[in-house]
Amino acid sequence: MAEKDLDTRFKEAVELADAMTQADLPQDVQLRLYAYYKQATSGSPTSTFNPNFDLRNAFKTNAWMQISHLSIEQAKELYIESILSLVKK
């Protein structure tokens, strides 16, 4: 049986994450998952200016910027690993 490609495994991990409730996850885990997802789907952040910028969005952007050195493929792998580790708990 052939191993699934990265995009397929990422899509499956996103589906697993969609079934989770935020209340079940600590905020630091939520931020890490958000950052990996954004890096995996959008690449590195290009601009942080937003006139509606609030504290919540500041934390999210900060988490994303901290991992912006990762490639899209690395971010996908880390997202997948994180989701699978949460599902096993």
Backbone bond lengths (Angstrom), bond angles and torsions (degrees), N, CA, C in turn:
res aa  C-N    CA-C-N  psi(-1)  N-CA   C-N-CA  omega(-1)  CA-C   N-CA-C  phi
1 M - - - 1.449 - - 1.533 109.23 -
2 A 1.293 116.95 127.01 1.459 121.74 -177.98 1.525 110.93 -73.17
3 E 1.322 115.16 143.69 1.463 120.38 177.89 1.530 108.96 -70.79
4 K 1.324 115.88 142.29 1.459 120.39 179.94 1.523 109.82 -69.18
5 D 1.325 115.64 147.32 1.462 118.83 179.28 1.533 110.47 -74.86
6 L 1.301 115.52 165.65 1.457 122.19 -174.28 1.528 111.94 -58.53
7 D 1.327 117.70 -44.77 1.460 120.33 -178.11 1.526 112.08 -63.85
8 T 1.321 116.85 -37.29 1.464 120.51 177.78 1.522 110.87 -66.88
9 R 1.330 116.68 -44.44 1.465 120.25 178.88 1.526 111.00 -65.10
10 F 1.348 116.74 -36.47 1.460 120.45 178.45 1.530 109.93 -65.61
11 K 1.315 116.71 -45.39 1.466 121.11 179.36 1.529 110.28 -59.47
12 E 1.310 117.45 -42.51 1.472 121.22 178.60 1.525 110.99 -64.52
13 A 1.332 117.03 -38.79 1.464 120.63 178.16 1.528 110.70 -65.51
14 V 1.326 117.04 -39.82 1.470 121.16 177.51 1.526 109.53 -61.92
15 E 1.319 117.47 -41.47 1.472 120.84 178.17 1.525 111.02 -63.19
16 L 1.336 117.36 -39.93 1.462 120.40 176.23 1.528 110.60 -63.85
17 A 1.321 116.37 -41.54 1.465 120.76 -179.49 1.523 110.98 -65.41
18 D 1.326 116.97 -37.48 1.463 120.56 178.88 1.521 112.26 -61.95
19 A 1.323 116.02 -26.95 1.465 120.21 -179.97 1.532 112.35 -82.21
20 M 1.323 117.60 -11.98 1.463 121.91 179.69 1.527 109.81 -83.35
21 T 1.322 115.41 154.80 1.461 119.34 174.68 1.521 108.86 -103.36
22 Q 1.314 115.87 143.03 1.459 120.07 -178.96 1.514 111.50 -61.85
23 A 1.311 117.14 -31.42 1.463 120.80 -178.12 1.526 111.52 -62.87
24 D 1.330 117.01 -23.75 1.459 121.14 -179.32 1.529 112.96 -80.98
25 L 1.327 117.19 -12.64 1.457 120.59 -174.06 1.527 111.08 -113.74
26 P 1.332 117.23 134.82 1.465 119.63 174.32 1.530 109.89 -61.42
27 Q 1.323 116.60 153.59 1.467 120.12 -176.62 1.524 113.13 -61.89
28 D 1.337 118.05 -34.37 1.462 118.73 179.13 1.523 111.33 -65.68
29 V 1.331 116.75 -34.58 1.463 121.08 177.44 1.528 109.66 -69.70
30 Q 1.323 116.65 -41.75 1.465 120.44 177.58 1.529 111.06 -59.27
31 L 1.329 116.12 -43.55 1.462 120.00 179.90 1.523 111.86 -65.54
32 R 1.322 116.59 -40.54 1.468 120.25 179.11 1.528 110.25 -63.67
33 L 1.333 116.28 -44.99 1.467 120.04 178.75 1.527 110.76 -63.02
34 Y 1.322 116.65 -41.94 1.461 120.66 177.86 1.526 110.11 -58.61
35 A 1.329 116.24 -47.67 1.462 120.66 -178.03 1.525 111.38 -62.08
36 Y 1.326 117.19 -46.37 1.466 119.96 178.52 1.529 110.91 -60.79
37 Y 1.334 115.94 -43.07 1.464 120.39 -179.18 1.527 110.77 -62.87
38 K 1.331 116.81 -47.50 1.463 120.23 -178.94 1.529 110.97 -63.57
39 Q 1.325 117.31 -41.87 1.459 120.62 179.02 1.525 110.21 -65.06
40 A 1.329 116.18 -39.48 1.462 121.22 -178.59 1.525 112.27 -69.99
41 T 1.320 117.47 -31.90 1.458 120.04 -175.76 1.518 114.31 -101.09
42 S 1.335 117.54 -23.26 1.466 120.56 -175.88 1.520 114.11 -122.83
43 G 1.317 117.89 -12.28 1.455 120.12 -174.18 1.518 109.50 78.84
44 S 1.300 117.00 -167.53 1.465 121.79 -176.71 1.524 111.57 -65.70
45 P 1.340 115.87 146.18 1.467 118.99 178.68 1.525 110.54 -64.18
46 T 1.329 116.24 141.51 1.454 120.43 -177.57 1.522 112.71 -104.41
47 S 1.316 117.03 -27.91 1.457 120.14 -177.89 1.518 109.36 -150.12
48 T 1.311 116.40 142.17 1.460 119.81 178.95 1.518 111.86 -110.67
49 F 1.338 118.22 -1.91 1.450 119.54 -179.09 1.518 110.57 -78.50
50 N 1.316 114.37 127.32 1.453 121.34 176.84 1.525 106.12 -151.10
51 P 1.326 118.39 122.56 1.457 119.55 -177.77 1.526 113.24 -63.50
52 N 1.309 117.31 -20.44 1.468 121.34 178.81 1.523 111.68 -100.56
53 F 1.311 116.79 24.79 1.452 122.64 -175.73 1.529 110.68 -68.00
54 D 1.304 117.03 119.43 1.459 121.06 178.01 1.524 109.60 -117.45
55 L 1.311 116.78 178.97 1.458 121.08 -176.17 1.529 111.91 -61.52
56 R 1.316 116.97 -41.25 1.476 121.09 179.76 1.531 110.43 -59.52
57 N 1.326 115.75 -47.65 1.463 119.46 179.28 1.519 111.87 -67.39
58 A 1.319 117.16 -30.60 1.468 120.16 176.85 1.523 110.52 -63.54
59 F 1.318 117.06 -43.36 1.467 120.45 177.65 1.528 111.12 -63.76
60 K 1.322 116.93 -41.81 1.461 120.97 -179.94 1.535 110.91 -64.30
61 T 1.327 115.86 -45.47 1.462 119.67 179.42 1.521 111.09 -65.07
62 N 1.322 116.98 -39.81 1.459 120.73 178.19 1.530 111.10 -61.61
63 A 1.319 116.77 -43.79 1.471 120.63 178.32 1.523 110.35 -60.88
64 W 1.310 116.74 -41.96 1.464 121.80 -179.81 1.527 110.34 -66.21
65 M 1.324 117.03 -44.11 1.462 120.49 -179.15 1.536 111.28 -63.67
66 Q 1.325 117.13 -32.73 1.463 120.45 -179.42 1.521 112.61 -65.15
67 I 1.319 117.61 -25.76 1.466 119.62 -179.41 1.530 111.69 -110.85
68 S 1.323 117.16 13.67 1.469 121.01 -175.90 1.535 113.05 -65.58
69 H 1.324 117.39 -12.95 1.466 120.39 176.92 1.530 112.06 -75.61
70 L 1.328 117.16 -13.65 1.462 121.10 -179.49 1.524 110.96 -76.44
71 S 1.316 115.68 147.16 1.462 119.39 173.33 1.525 108.29 -76.06
72 I 1.303 116.46 165.67 1.463 121.09 177.72 1.528 109.68 -59.12
73 E 1.321 117.11 -41.18 1.463 121.04 -179.57 1.526 111.51 -65.30
74 Q 1.339 117.03 -42.19 1.464 120.43 178.04 1.527 110.67 -63.19
75 A 1.323 116.98 -42.28 1.463 120.97 179.63 1.522 110.75 -63.16
76 K 1.330 117.12 -40.13 1.463 120.31 177.42 1.521 110.66 -62.45
77 E 1.331 117.07 -45.60 1.470 120.79 179.92 1.533 110.92 -60.99
78 L 1.328 117.15 -44.20 1.459 120.71 -179.28 1.527 111.54 -67.54
79 Y 1.323 116.80 -35.66 1.461 121.01 176.02 1.528 109.65 -63.47
80 I 1.314 115.94 -47.87 1.471 121.10 -180.00 1.531 110.08 -59.36
81 E 1.332 116.67 -48.83 1.463 120.64 -179.76 1.525 110.98 -59.40
82 S 1.319 117.20 -42.92 1.463 121.09 -179.29 1.522 111.85 -63.47
83 I 1.326 116.44 -46.08 1.467 120.28 -179.90 1.519 110.21 -63.84
84 L 1.326 117.36 -45.29 1.469 119.72 -178.79 1.526 111.28 -63.65
85 S 1.323 117.75 -36.02 1.463 119.21 178.06 1.524 110.99 -68.14
86 L 1.323 117.68 -33.74 1.466 120.67 177.25 1.527 111.71 -71.05
87 V 1.318 116.82 -36.29 1.466 121.03 179.65 1.525 110.48 -67.26
88 K 1.334 117.32 -33.96 1.477 121.45 -178.85 1.511 112.91 -71.50
89 K 1.351 117.53 -20.16 1.473 120.36 -177.20 1.496 112.03 -71.09
